[in-house]
Amino acid sequence: MHRIFKNFGLCLIILLGLSCVSKKTAQPGYRMEPFADSPRIFYGETGEPTKGEHQTSTSEKLSQEELSRIQSLVAKRTQQSIWFVRVPLSSSQSHRSQLWVYLAPDIVNSRYRSGLAYTISMLSSSRGLYVSEPWRYVQVSLPDKVFDSVLETPGISELPFQYPSQNRRGSENKQEMLTQDELVALLDYVRNPKVYFEFDSMKINPVLATTYVREKIAETVVSQPLISINKVADEVRITFGFVHNGLYAHGTKLTYKITGQGYELIKWGLFVA
């Protein structure tokens, strides 16, 4: 009998210990494994690391030393868990100039997530590392999807974007802020490829009326990530594509006019910078 109670007590201690560990690592509203055990990293434009021997740009895999430095830097600024790290293209691993660290979202619902992120500059520079002030990101699910309680590395078209966006000097652009519901409704409309074959304005505009442009836009809105959304007066300017530090950026810019019935696409253009 004494042995039974002894074993029972041992089991109870183990269970209580596990319960305490669970309380320390659990995140309210979602589940996520510790960053150190399973780092989430999105590389370049595909999510996968690439080597640069025969390329003009690369997004080589982060080393364990680099990951440790990132964790250490973030841990000095916040107790929030890291969701994932985004590594843009660079000219080479030795010149990796910048990356973005996204913390676990602090605002979560089935279609919308928002949280804080840091920009880490000069990752491999002998001058040391620079960590920006935190900025806010937003992630909106595709129209036919909802977010569940598990945080995973985002797909290409669902990568978070900075909102409100900032200009090159780091200050917020003059713009009207959209609410959560307005952002979700706007992006549900914009990301619906069917509407680009129905716009009356596209029939009037010779450029927008071409089959090539309609198909190009319809493909872009479901395959490329958002870079920025700006609402100024009765227009909404949306940029899709990729930004790779000081190396280059490319994508598509779309301007929609707000009407009583919704939105009309009035401008379209490709950009490379």
N, C-alpha and C positions, 0 to 999 in steps of 0.2 A: 504493500500500500504506500509506504514511504517513497519507493522508487517511482510509483505512478505519479504522485504529487510532485516529485522532483522533476520528472520529465515534463509534466504539464506546465510547471513554472518556467522551465527553460523555453518551451514553445511560446509561452505568453510573452517572455522578454524579447524573443526574436521577432514576434509579430508587432510588438510595440515599437521596436527599433525600426522595422520596415515602414511602419506607419509614419514615424517621424521623418524619415528620409523622403517619403512620398509628399508630405506636406511642404517640405523645403523646395522641392523641384517642380511641383505641380503648378500649372498656370490656370487661372480662372477662365473658363469659357472655351478653352482649347487644350489640346495635348501636343507636347513637343518633347522629344528626347533631348538630353543635354547636348549643347553645342560641341563640347570637347569629344564626345563619343561619336557623333555623327554630324560633322560640319556640312552645312548646306552652302553650296557655292554655285553661282551662275556665271559661266565664262563667255565672254565675247557676245556673239549674236545667236549662237545655237544652244548655249548652256554647257557645252563640253569644251574642255581645254584643247588648245591647238599649239603645235610647235611651229617655230618660225624659220626653220632652215631654208625653206624655199618660198617664203612669203614675205611681203613687205610689212606685215603686222602679225602680232601673236597674242594669245591669251593663255600663256603657259600655266600649268598647275601650280597653285601656291604651295610652298614648302611648309613643313611643320614649324620651322622657325618663324616664317612669316605669319602663319596662323596664330602662333603663340603671342607674337607681338601685337597682333590685332586684338586678341582677347584681353591682353593686359591693358592696352590703351583704353578700350571700351569699359573695362571693369573699374578703371579709375574715375570714370565719369557717370556711371549709372549701374544700378543693380539689376536692371532689366535684362532678360535673356536676348541673345542674338538670334534672329530668325534666319537670315542668310546674308552672304557676302556676294556682291556683284563685282566681277572683275572685267573691266572693259578691255578692248584691244590696246596694245602698246607696240612700240617699234621693236622692243626686245624685252626679255625678262629683267635685264640689268637696268632698263630705263622705265620700269613700271612706275608711272607717275601718280596714279590715283585709283582709288576704288571706293565703293560705297558699302556701308554696313547698315543693314536694316534690323532694327529691334523688333521684338514681338509686338503686334498691334495692341494698342490700348483702347481702340474703338472697334467693335466687331459686331456685324450682323450677317444675315445670310447672303447679302449681295455686296457688302461694303466693308472694307477694312481701312484703318488709318493708324499710323504710329509715327515714331521718330526714327531718324536715320542720321548717320554721320558720314562725312566725306573725309577719307584719310589720304593725305597727299604726301609725296616724296617717300613712298614706302621703302625704296631701296637706296635712298640718298644718304651720303655720309653726313649730311647736315642734320639728320634726324627726321622725325616724323611730325607732321602737322595734322591735328584733328580739328575739324570745323565745329562751329556751334551746331547743335542738333537742328534739323529741319524736318518738316512734316511731309510724309508720303501718303498717298491714297491708292488703294487697289479696288477696282470694281470688276466683278466677275462677268464673263461673257453672258449674253442674253439667255442662253439655254442652260446655264449652270448656276449652282448655288455653292457657297462655301460651306464646308463641313467643319467639324471641330478639330481637325488635324492640320497643323501647319506643315506644308511641304514646300519644296523649291518651286516657285511659280513657273508656269509655262511661258513661252516667248510672248504671246499676245496678252498675258495677264500680269506682266511685270509691273510693279508699282511705279507711279510717277510722282514727281514733286508737285505738291499743291498746297498753297498757292505757288506758282512758279516764280522764279527770280530772274532778274536781268543779269548781265555779265558782271556788274559791280556788286552783286550779291543782295541788292535790295529788292523788295517785292514790286512787281510791275503794278501800275495803276489798273486795277481791274475790279469787277464786281464778283464777290464770292458767291458760289453756288452751294446750295444746301446738299446734304446727302441724297435726298430724294431727287433733287434736280440733276445731280451728276449721274445717278443711275439711269434716270429717264433719258437724259441726253445721250449717254453712251449706248444705251439699248437701241436708240434710233440710229445713231451714227454707225454702229457696228452691224447693222442689218444690211447685208449686201444687196437685197432686193430693191431697196429704195433708190439705188443709184441708176436703176433702169426705169424709174417712175417720175423723177423730178421734172416738173414742167420747165423750171429754169434751165435744166440741162438740155432741153429740147431747143430752147431759144439761143443759148450760148453755143456758137459753132465748135468751140474747143471741147466743151463738156458733152456735146451731143455725139461725139464719135464713139464707136463701139470700143475702141482700144482704151480710151480714157475711162469709160464706165467700168470696163472689166478690171482695169488697173486699180481703180479706187475700191471696187468691191473686194478685190483680193487683199489690198493693203489693210483695210479696217479690221479684218479678222486674222491677219497673220503677223502684223508688226506691233510692237509695244507703243504705248503712248509716251510722248515726251512732255507735252504741256497742254493745258487748256486755259484759254483766256477769254473772258466775257467782257466786252467793251461796248457800251451802249446797246444797240440791237444786233450785235454780231458776236458770234462765238468762233474763236480761232483755235483750231486743234492741230497739233503736230504729232505725227507718227514717225517712228524711225529709231535710230541709234546714235548715241553721242559717245565718242571714244576719247575723252580727255582733250589734250591739245593735238591729238593725231588727226582726227577728222570726224565729221558727222554727216549723216545722210538720212533722207527720208522724204515724207510727203506732208505738205501743208494744205489744210482744208479750211475754208471760211464759210460759215453758215449764217444766213440771215434769219432772225427770229420772226416768225409770222404768227398770226392768230391761230393757225392750224398746226403749228409745229416749227419746222425748220426747212430752209431751202439752201442747197449748196450753190454758192455764187462764185467761189474761186477755188482753183486747184493748181498745185504746182509741186514739182520735185525740187529738192535742194541738196547740194553737196558743199560742205564747208571744211 
